[in-house]
Amino acid sequence: MVEYEVVIIGGGLVGAALARSLAQHNIHSLVLDNQTETALYASELDNRGIALSYSSVQILNSLNLWQKILNAHAIRTVHISEQGAFGFTKLTAAELNLDVLGYVVSAAELGKALVQNLSSELITVMRPIHITAVHYQPSGCWQLEFSGNKIRAKILVAADGANSLLRNYAAVAVSTKDYQQTAIVCNIDTSQATDIAYERFTAQGVLALLPFGKQQLKCVWTVPNTILAHMQQLEDSEYLAAIQTAFGYRSGKLLKVSARKMFPIHHVALQQLYVPGLVFIGNATNTLHPAAAQGLNLGLRDAQELTTILRHAKNNAIAFNNVQLLQRYSAARQLDHSNTQRFTNSIVEIFASEFTFINQARKFALFAAQFISPIKHRILKQGVGAWQ
Ligand SMILES: Cc1cc2nc3c(=O)[nH]c(=O)nc-3n(C[C@H](O)[C@H](O)[C@H](O)COP(=O)(O)OP(=O)(O)OC[C@H]3O[C@@H](n4cnc5c(N)ncnc54)[C@H](O)[C@@H]3O)c2cc1C
């Protein structure tokens, strides 16, 4: 039986970031994924724009990957408004003494930079594989069987996304919620270039328009499933007109729309970040509503913290499955997880409701965020990933 220092289940964005980060500190990992790398992040399958916070850009920079992303577009202002209402909130990089709040990149390009060419002397990748058994052993290690192989992990990391298989094997408590909403994602050509990320609460749902270079926007419109069929049936010209009506002309005239892709929206939250010998990171721990653009940013911070902890263990000859070590990881990440979850849920809940009382609260929230500086500061800090 082969034993690996670290076994990462899921070589998606977060799992791959962890493997690369560990390799920088001479920690060997085995990455197992049930999909081929070309099946993931093909631009024709995933046209999403991902808003990366300032802290995520720093993490990608430390992995020497940031310079590989050729299409990264700065966000200097976030503008939040509501269709048919007067109030709006404007958050700027200057308010945090930063040059930019973050960048918009394409999920496909980011995926290629992180996931492709992952194999190295310190990273073994096996994909596609099919896991058939996972056991916790009295030695405190996990044993796995997949595609005819049997291996043991000094520490097992579940980075296997929202429907984590490892979560089932470890029988951890999980709360899930189906928002009964779908994110409709497309690219839009517009008559005017911008560096403002717009978020607008419309009659149909949250509409996000992210700047993507010369006169392009990455668009995510999260709509209730009750109107999904109608939105899907609209011709391109009708869909473009619906966005223009809901959004207005802040970013010029909308000229052309690409094919639309659908992403069903769920919320998943684990009540614990580890069990003995096994740590959960990324979407396997916390799958968030995309309205606040926080999911990947949170996952990259998980990967970074886990690297810090395992590097400390290696330098001090501490076993990777040492319980105090995992407790330390959990304690270091818990606050960020609960703040990010609360921040995302508050945006979703306030803006999802049509009750008059909440409607008033929503208008007040936009007004308050614009004029009350501690609230504004908190939103900004969470947005750039600097909340502690
Ligand atoms: C419409 C939309 C817009 C978004 N926008 C943003 C944004 O602007 N900013 C942001 O920060 N986040 C955003 N997110 C969230 C972000 O996409 C996720 O948080 C991020 O992709 C999670 O990465 P992950 O690696 O944890 O999970 P995943 O990307 O789901 O990767 C999981 C990996 O595990 C593998 N796997 C699954 N099951 C198994 C198994 N049984 N065995 C082996 N391997 C397995 C999969 O093949 C995959 O490679 C958005 C999400 C959506 C839906």
The ligand as a MOL file (V3000), in Angstrom:
LIG
                    3D

  0  0  0     0  0            999 V3000
M  V30 BEGIN CTAB
M  V30 COUNTS 53 58 0 0 0
M  V30 BEGIN ATOM
M  V30 1 C -22.6100 31.5460 -11.4240 0
M  V30 2 C -21.4700 31.5320 -10.4210 0
M  V30 3 C -20.6690 32.6430 -10.2980 0
M  V30 4 C -19.6500 32.6540 -9.3530 0
M  V30 5 N -18.8820 33.7890 -9.2210 0
M  V30 6 C -17.9270 33.8330 -8.2880 0
M  V30 7 C -17.1290 35.0170 -8.1200 0
M  V30 8 O -17.3110 36.0040 -8.8370 0
M  V30 9 N -16.1680 35.0150 -7.1460 0
M  V30 10 C -15.9550 33.9330 -6.3370 0
M  V30 11 O -15.0690 33.9930 -5.4600 0
M  V30 12 N -16.6880 32.7930 -6.4790 0
M  V30 13 C -17.6560 32.7230 -7.4260 0
M  V30 14 N -18.3870 31.5690 -7.5790 0
M  V30 15 C -18.0870 30.4070 -6.7160 0
M  V30 16 C -16.9070 29.5800 -7.2520 0
M  V30 17 O -17.1450 29.1910 -8.5770 0
M  V30 18 C -16.7060 28.3570 -6.3610 0
M  V30 19 O -16.6300 28.7550 -5.0290 0
M  V30 20 C -15.4220 27.6030 -6.7120 0
M  V30 21 O -15.4280 27.1900 -8.0500 0
M  V30 22 C -15.2740 26.3670 -5.7940 0
M  V30 23 O -14.1170 25.6530 -6.1570 0
M  V30 24 P -13.8390 24.1950 -5.5410 0
M  V30 25 O -12.5310 23.7780 -6.1200 0
M  V30 26 O -14.0100 24.2210 -4.0670 0
M  V30 27 O -15.0310 23.2950 -6.0720 0
M  V30 28 P -15.3000 22.7980 -7.5560 0
M  V30 29 O -14.9440 23.8600 -8.5290 0
M  V30 30 O -16.6930 22.2690 -7.5740 0
M  V30 31 O -14.2730 21.5940 -7.7690 0
M  V30 32 C -14.4960 20.3360 -7.2050 0
M  V30 33 C -13.5790 19.3360 -7.8820 0
M  V30 34 O -13.7750 18.0690 -7.2600 0
M  V30 35 C -13.9600 17.0760 -8.2580 0
M  V30 36 N -14.8020 16.0220 -7.6710 0
M  V30 37 C -16.1010 16.1060 -7.3150 0
M  V30 38 N -16.5320 14.9300 -6.8110 0
M  V30 39 C -15.4750 14.0770 -6.8550 0
M  V30 40 C -15.2900 12.7170 -6.4960 0
M  V30 41 N -16.2920 11.9780 -5.9920 0
M  V30 42 N -14.0730 12.1670 -6.6800 0
M  V30 43 C -13.0510 12.8770 -7.2040 0
M  V30 44 N -13.1720 14.1940 -7.5630 0
M  V30 45 C -14.3710 14.7760 -7.3970 0
M  V30 46 C -14.5940 17.8070 -9.4290 0
M  V30 47 O -14.3680 17.1390 -10.6500 0
M  V30 48 C -13.8710 19.1650 -9.3670 0
M  V30 49 O -12.6660 19.1500 -10.1010 0
M  V30 50 C -19.4170 31.5240 -8.5290 0
M  V30 51 C -20.2240 30.3930 -8.6540 0
M  V30 52 C -21.2430 30.3890 -9.5880 0
M  V30 53 C -22.1220 29.1620 -9.7200 0
M  V30 END ATOM
M  V30 BEGIN BOND
M  V30 1 1 1 2
M  V30 2 1 2 3
M  V30 3 2 2 52
M  V30 4 2 3 4
M  V30 5 1 4 5
M  V30 6 1 4 50
M  V30 7 2 5 6
M  V30 8 1 6 7
M  V30 9 1 6 13
M  V30 10 2 7 8
M  V30 11 1 7 9
M  V30 12 1 9 10
M  V30 13 2 10 11
M  V30 14 1 10 12
M  V30 15 2 12 13
M  V30 16 1 13 14
M  V30 17 1 14 15
M  V30 18 1 14 50
M  V30 19 1 15 16
M  V30 20 1 16 17
M  V30 21 1 16 18
M  V30 22 1 18 19
M  V30 23 1 18 20
M  V30 24 1 20 21
M  V30 25 1 20 22
M  V30 26 1 22 23
M  V30 27 1 23 24
M  V30 28 2 24 25
M  V30 29 1 24 26
M  V30 30 1 24 27
M  V30 31 1 27 28
M  V30 32 2 28 29
M  V30 33 1 28 30
M  V30 34 1 28 31
M  V30 35 1 31 32
M  V30 36 1 32 33
M  V30 37 1 33 34
M  V30 38 1 33 48
M  V30 39 1 34 35
M  V30 40 1 35 36
M  V30 41 1 35 46
M  V30 42 1 36 37
M  V30 43 1 36 45
M  V30 44 2 37 38
M  V30 45 1 38 39
M  V30 46 1 39 40
M  V30 47 2 39 45
M  V30 48 1 40 41
M  V30 49 2 40 42
M  V30 50 1 42 43
M  V30 51 2 43 44
M  V30 52 1 44 45
M  V30 53 1 46 47
M  V30 54 1 46 48
M  V30 55 1 48 49
M  V30 56 2 50 51
M  V30 57 1 51 52
M  V30 58 1 52 53
M  V30 END BOND
M  V30 END CTAB
M  END
